[in-house]
Amino acid sequence: GHGAGGALIAQALALLAAALFLAPSVVRSVRSVPSESSDGIAPRRVALYSGTVVGSGLVNLIVQRQSEVFFLAAVAPPAVVGFYDLGYSLPQLGLELVPLSLYAVVLSAITASYTRDPSRLGHLVGWYYKLLAVVTIPVALLGAAWADKALVLLYGPEMAPAGDVARVFSLIHLLPFVSVPVGTALQVKEQAHRTLPLGLLQLAVNLVLDVLLIQRFKIPGAIAAVVLSFLL
């Protein structure tokens, strides 16, 4: 009931509540890391691991979080940008909800198993692919069939133009999951920093495709930029 400002405040309060809830755990974790110990974790090792997570997160914010809306806003009316944004973000939310909720548990389980027996890592990666397939492919197929009807049900008939975009992105959003198990394995092996150059390359390719395609083709160009950046 308070427009865009109210939406921003609601999001800020949700993030603040999460930060306050997690703060004691963060403090305990930091205090439990020995600064100088032969069997502890060196601060430099912690910094490298954390820095990789932050860097990958920043790349994903641009590559997977609708960088195209900024380029669309320069060449299309706000309503068109809004239709694209909703058609992109709603299927993404539906597909990521369960995998993101499970990620911390899966990462912990794979790490614990790898610590006991490093030779099992390949088997665990295969298991993770199967798990992701079970929780994402049915959602993607349902979205491809009925995302347009779900949009009208949730937001009313005025948002119907976003329906076709949502149906297409219900399938496109499966592409990022292809790299998740391998990325998790690299994180467990503390080798995830090796993928940052690839992430930066994908970021550059994504922005170049946005510039080349969106001005000419608008929403179809934005969709093509997303697909091509992942495929390339």
Wavefront OBJ file of the C-alpha trace (Angstrom):
o trace
v 0.000 0.000 0.000
v 3.015 2.373 0.027
v 4.282 1.969 -3.524
v 7.903 1.366 -4.461
v 9.159 2.905 -1.219
v 7.123 0.448 0.809
v 8.484 -2.465 -1.226
v 12.063 -1.297 -0.616
v 11.435 -0.885 3.118
v 9.891 -4.364 3.336
v 12.919 -5.908 1.614
v 15.334 -3.931 3.814
v 13.570 -5.054 6.992
v 13.606 -8.679 5.852
v 17.367 -8.534 5.186
v 17.978 -6.760 8.496
v 16.012 -9.420 10.382
v 18.024 -12.172 8.666
v 21.306 -10.408 9.487
v 20.372 -10.018 13.165
v 19.278 -13.654 13.344
v 22.539 -14.891 11.803
v 24.883 -12.483 13.636
v 25.456 -14.712 16.719
v 26.343 -17.675 14.483
v 28.785 -15.535 12.502
v 30.468 -14.321 15.702
v 30.772 -17.891 17.044
v 32.199 -19.122 13.734
v 34.811 -16.375 13.569
v 35.883 -16.931 17.174
v 36.213 -20.671 16.608
v 38.849 -20.220 13.881
v 42.324 -20.439 15.469
v 44.587 -17.644 14.251
v 47.796 -19.680 14.612
v 47.447 -23.408 14.875
v 48.861 -26.318 12.949
v 45.466 -28.010 12.887
v 43.392 -24.820 12.575
v 42.309 -22.828 9.518
v 44.664 -19.995 8.600
v 43.001 -16.555 8.254
v 44.423 -16.224 4.713
v 42.698 -19.469 3.731
v 39.404 -18.220 5.186
v 39.796 -14.887 3.352
v 40.459 -16.613 0.007
v 37.441 -18.877 0.417
v 35.164 -16.013 1.480
v 36.483 -13.668 -1.195
v 35.701 -16.233 -3.876
v 32.120 -16.545 -2.627
v 31.706 -12.755 -2.641
v 33.252 -12.382 -6.112
v 31.100 -15.129 -7.598
v 28.047 -13.580 -5.974
v 28.754 -10.193 -7.564
v 29.156 -11.778 -11.003
v 25.887 -13.678 -10.560
v 24.070 -10.509 -9.531
v 24.707 -9.146 -13.022
v 24.627 -12.302 -15.145
v 21.617 -13.966 -13.502
v 19.703 -11.003 -12.071
v 18.274 -9.198 -15.073
v 21.084 -6.894 -16.244
v 18.959 -6.738 -19.380
v 16.329 -4.544 -17.703
v 18.731 -1.593 -17.696
v 19.326 -1.880 -21.439
v 15.631 -2.460 -22.105
v 14.783 0.669 -20.126
v 16.787 2.727 -22.623
v 14.830 1.538 -25.668
v 11.402 0.390 -24.426
v 8.515 1.839 -22.381
v 8.461 1.099 -18.626
v 5.534 -1.310 -19.060
v 7.562 -3.482 -21.454
v 10.482 -3.492 -19.009
v 8.096 -4.507 -16.233
v 6.631 -7.350 -18.277
v 10.120 -8.674 -19.002
v 11.220 -8.289 -15.384
v 8.228 -10.211 -14.043
v 8.442 -12.867 -16.749
v 12.123 -13.377 -15.868
v 12.002 -13.220 -12.078
v 8.907 -15.269 -11.232
v 10.088 -18.511 -12.917
v 13.545 -17.929 -11.448
v 12.047 -17.677 -7.976
v 10.024 -20.847 -8.486
v 13.001 -22.827 -9.781
v 15.536 -21.585 -7.217
v 13.383 -21.760 -4.096
v 14.007 -25.408 -3.179
v 17.608 -25.712 -4.509
v 18.730 -22.583 -2.633
v 17.040 -23.810 0.532
v 18.856 -27.136 0.238
v 22.244 -25.727 -0.815
v 23.775 -25.212 2.621
v 22.747 -28.720 3.698
v 24.046 -30.287 0.476
v 27.340 -28.372 0.687
v 27.830 -29.505 4.295
v 27.016 -33.123 3.430
v 29.381 -33.211 0.447
v 32.143 -31.533 2.467
v 31.785 -34.026 5.326
v 31.832 -37.003 2.950
v 34.782 -35.598 0.970
v 36.753 -35.074 4.185
v 36.326 -38.753 5.081
v 36.925 -40.102 1.558
v 38.097 -37.714 -1.220
v 37.615 -40.428 -3.855
v 33.810 -40.148 -3.425
v 33.624 -36.600 -4.774
v 32.757 -37.677 -8.333
v 29.941 -39.885 -7.039
v 28.620 -37.026 -4.895
v 28.597 -34.640 -7.862
v 26.549 -37.166 -9.844
v 24.155 -37.532 -6.915
v 23.760 -33.740 -6.740
v 22.870 -33.589 -10.454
v 20.125 -36.152 -9.868
v 18.804 -34.226 -6.877
v 18.687 -30.970 -8.848
v 16.930 -32.713 -11.729
v 14.231 -34.021 -9.380
v 13.523 -30.613 -7.803
v 13.853 -28.376 -10.887
v 12.731 -30.161 -14.060
v 9.095 -30.746 -12.941
v 8.823 -27.085 -11.882
v 10.301 -25.960 -15.210
v 7.867 -28.086 -17.218
v 4.898 -26.841 -15.190
v 6.062 -23.270 -15.731
v 6.494 -23.801 -19.466
v 2.916 -25.061 -19.642
v 1.098 -22.771 -17.200
v 3.248 -19.809 -16.140
v 1.057 -17.422 -18.149
v -2.056 -18.579 -16.309
v -0.256 -18.357 -12.953
v 0.726 -14.750 -13.672
v -2.866 -13.754 -14.406
v -4.048 -15.570 -11.282
v -1.440 -13.852 -9.074
v -1.333 -10.356 -10.562
v -4.481 -9.915 -12.653
v -5.155 -9.759 -16.405
v -3.182 -6.522 -16.847
v 0.057 -8.511 -16.418
v -0.914 -11.101 -19.052
v 1.674 -9.799 -21.586
v 4.403 -11.155 -19.294
v 2.990 -14.676 -19.616
v 4.833 -15.772 -22.748
v 8.125 -14.431 -21.356
v 7.548 -16.393 -18.134
v 6.869 -19.612 -20.037
v 10.098 -19.264 -22.003
v 12.198 -18.436 -18.947
v 10.761 -21.397 -17.056
v 12.964 -23.544 -19.297
v 15.860 -21.107 -19.770
v 16.441 -20.887 -16.015
v 17.438 -24.555 -16.009
v 20.724 -23.617 -17.729
v 22.534 -22.173 -14.667
v 21.903 -25.394 -12.715
v 24.178 -27.274 -15.129
v 27.237 -25.751 -13.435
v 26.038 -25.881 -9.803
v 27.257 -29.405 -8.816
v 30.677 -28.881 -10.414
v 30.935 -25.453 -8.770
v 30.048 -27.047 -5.434
v 32.786 -29.660 -5.901
v 35.337 -26.913 -6.608
v 34.156 -25.058 -3.518
v 34.601 -28.187 -1.402
v 38.121 -28.602 -2.823
v 38.754 -24.874 -2.149
v 39.451 -24.372 -5.858
v 36.437 -22.207 -6.676
v 38.644 -19.154 -7.260
v 39.767 -20.828 -10.494
v 36.302 -20.238 -11.966
v 36.269 -16.472 -11.335
v 37.983 -15.620 -14.664
v 35.323 -17.683 -16.450
v 32.623 -15.824 -14.528
v 34.127 -12.469 -15.515
v 34.292 -13.621 -19.143
v 30.631 -14.623 -19.007
v 29.815 -11.231 -17.493
v 31.591 -9.438 -20.353
v 29.894 -11.620 -22.979
v 26.505 -11.014 -21.355
v 26.910 -7.219 -21.398
v 28.180 -7.185 -24.987
v 25.206 -9.283 -26.124
v 22.864 -6.942 -24.230
v 24.285 -3.973 -26.142
v 24.172 -5.708 -29.521
v 20.765 -7.391 -29.306
v 18.430 -5.419 -27.049
v 18.487 -2.113 -28.900
v 17.454 -3.852 -32.111
v 15.164 -6.659 -30.908
v 14.010 -5.454 -27.432
v 12.490 -8.374 -25.399
v 13.446 -11.130 -27.904
v 16.959 -9.664 -27.925
v 17.092 -9.713 -24.119
v 16.003 -13.359 -24.038
v 18.566 -14.257 -26.702
v 21.316 -12.466 -24.746
v 20.552 -14.533 -21.636
v 20.522 -17.842 -23.522
v 23.629 -17.134 -25.607
v 25.699 -15.936 -22.647
v 25.022 -19.206 -20.802
v 25.597 -21.378 -23.859
v 28.815 -19.595 -24.844
l 1 2 3 4 5 6 7 8 9 10 11 12 13 14 15 16 17 18 19 20 21 22 23 24 25 26 27 28 29 30 31 32 33 34 35 36 37 38 39 40 41 42 43 44 45 46 47 48 49 50 51 52 53 54 55 56 57 58 59 60 61 62 63 64 65 66 67 68 69 70 71 72 73 74 75 76 77 78 79 80 81 82 83 84 85 86 87 88 89 90 91 92 93 94 95 96 97 98 99 100 101 102 103 104 105 106 107 108 109 110 111 112 113 114 115 116 117 118 119 120 121 122 123 124 125 126 127 128 129 130 131 132 133 134 135 136 137 138 139 140 141 142 143 144 145 146 147 148 149 150 151 152 153 154 155 156 157 158 159 160 161 162 163 164 165 166 167 168 169 170 171 172 173 174 175 176 177 178 179 180 181 182 183 184 185 186 187 188 189 190 191 192 193 194 195 196 197 198 199 200 201 202 203 204 205 206 207 208 209 210 211 212 213 214 215 216 217 218 219 220 221 222 223 224 225 226 227 228 229 230 231 232
